[in-house]
Amino acid sequence: MQYISTRGGGEPLSFGETLIEGLARDGGLAVPAVMPQVGRATLDRWRALTYPQLATEVLSLFATDIPREDLARMTAAAYASFPSEVVPLRPIGDGLTLVGLSEGPTLAFKDIAMQFLGQVLEYALERTGSVLNVLGATSGDTGSAAEHALRGKDRISVFMLSPHGRMSAFQRAQMFSLDDANVHNIAIDGVFDDCQNLVKQLAGDLEFKRAQHLGAVNSINLARITAQVVYYFWAWLRATDAIGPTEVSFTVPSGNFGNILSGFYAKRMGLPVRRLVLATNENNVLDEFFRTGVYRPRTAAETHATSSPSMDISKASNLERFIFELVDRDAARVVTAWSELESQGHSDFSAEQPRFADEFGLVSGTSTHADRIETIRRVHAEAGEIIDPHTADGVKVAREHVEPGVPMLVLETAKPEKFADTIREALGVEPEYSPELRAMLDAPQHVTELPDDADALRAFIADASLGGGTVKTTPVGADRHES
Ligand SMILES: *Cc1c(COP(=O)(O)O)cnc(C)c1O
């Protein structure tokens, strides 16, 4: 399998070459040259597999440059610390079922892809004799998932910037309690945008970037997208074990369009999916796009800080991969649409909007703070389950799209323990912490405070990075916006 650019330029890449970043050389996003197809007989055969076995099957369709035994070893290692089903399903009534994607070390769905990425990055670096220094900015979830996936790896270091004093106590503890020598938490005296600008500045300094082997593992990362395809197959298999191979719908709490893109790929591979329901919070740039066909990214000033913070985005980094399929893989049209976006601030696909639902099954809805609180209460009262605010956005929007006879699977993107304040507001009590979580919250914290200054950051990285200037260079792409 080769990977081409959504903008039509550059040489095709192998899976291994897309591992860092996922950006093609012309600034477009890497996508599979052809979508692998999975027939009914194969789906039947996959029913008997464990989650890691299924992951090996699905990923071997994308990572054709990695021998199957190696993939099998990596998927087993990636999910060894998860419960045995890895992704458990729990019905909550009214035809809705939660798909438990948050059983990993940081209690959010990003662990599932990041744990595999950690394995496959280490494998690729070993084979090429290279090292990688991952540089990222986080407002919470992405950074902790990356650190927990990459901690203790020999050939990888992580430099994770976060805005000083602006993360929750839980988020801080999840990152700063790590004491691995290869994990560097850096609290910047500024806000999240300042952190992101520092990353952009250093990633734009090509000489420094090359000398320090800098790279990113952000949400446009293609290996993450393909690892997420697996759980759509898994959830379909488990939801239809008892009722036979019928269509199901999925609702996905969305921000950067990474998670739901994987569902879109699963459907294009032949998985019997009826609807892919995209749920947004008050930052509803994607709901607006799917309802009107007009994509209008927001400014930082127009982006609200909400009680489902991991969905607080101003633009959706992965949408270009959907647009590429929408225009029937005509890269020239993607380039035109994106230059319109640059010049006029929006891009208009309203003529194609009816196809979103009819051809691709994509529909959408918005959930607000009041909806989120009400939904957490209702699910608790009716099903005895405490759900997190992002999952609540999903459940709220899912209810608007339930159809008779079609199971509705709602992706649980985080656990409620991460968002105790909102749970307390909804239920009057806080979620209970396990002994492990309590120990994490009480553990000593490791963080370096730096001013909002690129030279100070450069000096810190040059001092602590792996292999500065001595080991073979790892190819890296340019940086992109990440929320
Ligand atoms: C990242 C995240 C999302 C949004 O996922 P995208 O892939 O960016 O659409 C939703 N919920 C939680 C809890 C997250 O961490």
The ligand as a MOL file (V3000), in Angstrom:
LIG
                    3D

  0  0  0     0  0            999 V3000
M  V30 BEGIN CTAB
M  V30 COUNTS 15 15 0 0 0
M  V30 BEGIN ATOM
M  V30 1 C -9.3990 14.4460 21.1380 0
M  V30 2 C -10.7110 14.2420 21.7640 0
M  V30 3 C -11.9150 14.3970 21.0200 0
M  V30 4 C -11.9280 14.8570 19.5880 0
M  V30 5 O -11.4030 13.8910 18.7050 0
M  V30 6 P -10.9740 14.2900 17.2120 0
M  V30 7 O -10.2760 13.0960 16.6760 0
M  V30 8 O -10.0560 15.4850 17.3470 0
M  V30 9 O -12.2150 14.6320 16.4600 0
M  V30 10 C -13.1050 14.1180 21.6590 0
M  V30 11 N -13.1530 13.7420 22.9620 0
M  V30 12 C -12.0330 13.5930 23.6890 0
M  V30 13 C -12.1520 13.2030 25.1240 0
M  V30 14 C -10.7710 13.8390 23.1350 0
M  V30 15 O -9.6550 13.6900 23.8760 0
M  V30 END ATOM
M  V30 BEGIN BOND
M  V30 1 1 1 2
M  V30 2 1 2 3
M  V30 3 2 2 14
M  V30 4 1 3 4
M  V30 5 2 3 10
M  V30 6 1 4 5
M  V30 7 1 5 6
M  V30 8 2 6 7
M  V30 9 1 6 8
M  V30 10 1 6 9
M  V30 11 1 10 11
M  V30 12 2 11 12
M  V30 13 1 12 13
M  V30 14 1 12 14
M  V30 15 1 14 15
M  V30 END BOND
M  V30 END CTAB
M  END
